[in-house]
Amino acid sequence: MDNSHVPLAQKIRPKTLKEFVGQKHLVGKEGILRKLIESDQLTSLIFWGPPGSGKTTLAEIIAHATKSYFISRSAVTTTLADVRKAVEEARERLSAYNQRTIFFLDEIHRFNKAQQDAFLPHVENGTITLIGATTENPSFEVIGPLLSRCRVLVLYPLGKKEIQQIIKRGLVELKLQLEKDAEDFLIEASSGDARITLNVLEITSKLKSSSHRPHTLLISLADIEQAFQKKALIYDKAGEEHYNTISSYIKSMRASNVDAALYYLARMVEAGEDPLFIARRMVVFASEDVASPTALVVANSVFQACQFIGYPECQENLAAGTVYLAKAPKDRSSYNAYMEALEDVKRYGNLPIPLNLRNAPTKLMKDLGYGHGYEAYPGKNASLLPDKLKGKKYYTSKN
């Protein structure tokens, strides 16, 4: 059978745990997943890890190893009707043959709440064992009730030695040889993603074979660079990398580390982050962390500039604002004071407001003492707080 159309990654995909590369904490001798697979006692799982770390491969290994009926679907092409049909067939299979069903759903984060809800009763009563795979933090992308019924297994980017093993397998399949500097570049640029590694090797092979005929081809650094073109940044605007990057950006400005702040800004801009999202965070930061009220004026100006100009030019406005905010003196006194006051509001609820501060628009209110003893300028040491909090200090200036 001609399999020339089959991608390299699929051709050499491991079929057993012995062939699997990486994730020793899961599939090593004492790994939890190895034990579950070998005992054929799988529970519902969520595989969470970056692209090319082995999530789908592990699912296929389970498919070969388990005595359960195995269904593999992608959330991109699967509908609620497909899920309901699979569940009904799983129920019949369990009743007639006492055979369990494992339902593997790749990219489970692409299922919305209603679609994920459809799994709940069937996972809970054991009709199906669900295995979901996602590149995004399940805390954000998988509904709580479903997440609580699954064990999350974290996969990590593959290390240098592991990528080298995968490259070696790919070279054997393609009958290629790779120069040392080309291998080093491929490992570095792949960022631990086995799929990228193999795709680049396959593209390189096709480019070379279109102009060369030797049985074994030597791949150079220039060949790999040509095949690679430009590395895509791993950045999902609704996922964990989105939150990690903006968090690093804010914390770098807070630490007055201009270089780090500019680097994380560049990552967001290059990945296509909405400039208004970045600018809004700058406006918040200007009030939370910077001592000078001018910072809020600068941040708002950056926001307005991004509205008017847009990409690509507004990246310059973002950069200028970032430098200003990162270099500005930091003072969280007002923010901390407000948060402490807010905590007292939540703790004590609506404490009685002092009578002298109350509005007295009617005679009855005046007779009850509303507004009595009010002084317009009582002095800075006077406490105007409710009796329970009288004398409490929230704000302490650095100056």
Secondary structure, DSSP 8 states (H G I E B T S, - for coil): ---TTS-HHHHT--SSTTT--S-HHHHSTT-HHHHHHHTT----EEEE--TTSSHHHHHHHHHHH-SSEEEEEETTT--HHHHHHHHHHHHHHHHHH---EEEEEETGGGS-HHHHHTTHHHHHTTS-EEEEEESS-HHHHS-HHHHTTSEEEE-----HHHHHHHHHHHHHHHTEEE-HHHHHHHHHHHTT-HHHHHHHHHHHHHHHHTT---SSEEE-HHHHHHHH-S------TTSHHHHHHHHHHHHHHHTT-HHHHHHHHHHHHHTT--HHHHHHHHHHHHHHHBS-THHHHHHHHHHHHHHHH-TTTHHHHHHHHHHHHHHS-B--HHHHHHHHHHHHHHHH-S----GGGS---SHHHHHTTTTTT--SS--TT---S-GGGTT--------
